[in-house]
Amino acid sequence: MKRVEFLKLLDELLELEPGTLRGNEALDSIPWDSLALIGFLAMADAHFGLVLTAKDVLKCESVADLMKLIGDRISN
Amino acid sequence: MLNPMAMTGRTILVTGASAGIGRETALLLSQLGGQVILVARDRSRLEETHSLLVGTGHRIESRDLSMLDEIPNWLQQITTETGPISGLVHCAGMQMLIPLRQVTAVQVGTMMNINLTAAIMLARGLRQKGVHALPASIVFVSSVMGIVGATGRSVYSSSKGALIALAKSLALELSKDGLRVNCVAPAFVKTAMLEQMQELTATAQFEAIESAHPLGIGQPRDVANAIAFLLADTGRWITGTTLVVDGGYMAS
């Protein structure tokens, strides 16, 4: 998946206008809450077949960190 | 000494017998003198369960319950070999933690198929003449999440609440056939499913869930005891109801 598509998925998850996220935002500057966490885990599974844990995601401080979790399944 | 929950001479079919509550229920029923038909998809884990059981005459049926419409015929085939059975327990099921904004119809369908529709087809199968002995008893494993809710649990709660309603109508419809139908509603029980849930939940939130149980997180044996109570003669005059086994979770 392309980076820009991933960011759009994340926009959708957080109910932001598509194209809002650039990829460098701190998680505490965007509407990131416990529901977003659950949703991100479900998204990682559904779109990337990745079974992440809440601990993995809680270590993330930025959107870039979230992308690192998905790893090479996102291309630039 | 009297054992009011003795299951001697009775055969019970247990789905989800490969792990957790299903495995523990199968073990307890064998300890109470019953014979158990162990059902799950994973044959090797069923064999592990089988090796834990006491007594003889138990049976492994490795089966994917997603072949829903075939369940009644399958039950009939089994009982031509085992003889009529005295009940069944539906422990097989799945959980999901998902915000409503991401819920799809396919996910709802998948959850309902295993948690609910399989239960309905199992009951339909057991009802057939020659499949059930008299008296016979059905127990569905519901959940406190079928009675109270939680964020992210809309789909799971729906499926577990449905079982509670199902037990009531089936209890009325099947009483003249000699069948009792009840649910147990556990809160959080130490099983692989709970560990899976723990992985998906922030530590602080999970700790809050744990402390919401005045008696702590439950053990599979706690739920198995309630299931056996409903299956045995101790449940003779109990039908159409849900036995909450929750360590006090719902008291507040």
Chai-1 contact restraints between the chains, C-beta under 6 A:
chainA,res_idxA,chainB,res_idxB,connection_type,confidence,min_distance_angstrom,max_distance_angstrom,comment,restraint_id
A,L35,B,P99,contact,1.0,0.0,6.0,A-B,restraint_1
A,I38,B,L97,contact,1.0,0.0,6.0,A-B,restraint_2
A,I38,B,P99,contact,1.0,0.0,6.0,A-B,restraint_3
A,I38,B,G152,contact,1.0,0.0,6.0,A-B,restraint_4
A,G39,B,P99,contact,1.0,0.0,6.0,A-B,restraint_5
A,G39,B,Q102,contact,1.0,0.0,6.0,A-B,restraint_6
A,L41,B,L200,contact,1.0,0.0,6.0,A-B,restraint_7
A,A42,B,I98,contact,1.0,0.0,6.0,A-B,restraint_8
A,A42,B,Q102,contact,1.0,0.0,6.0,A-B,restraint_9
A,T53,B,E199,contact,1.0,0.0,6.0,A-B,restraint_10
A,A54,B,L200,contact,1.0,0.0,6.0,A-B,restraint_11
A,A54,B,T201,contact,1.0,0.0,6.0,A-B,restraint_12
A,A54,B,A202,contact,1.0,0.0,6.0,A-B,restraint_13
A,L58,B,A202,contact,1.0,0.0,6.0,A-B,restraint_14
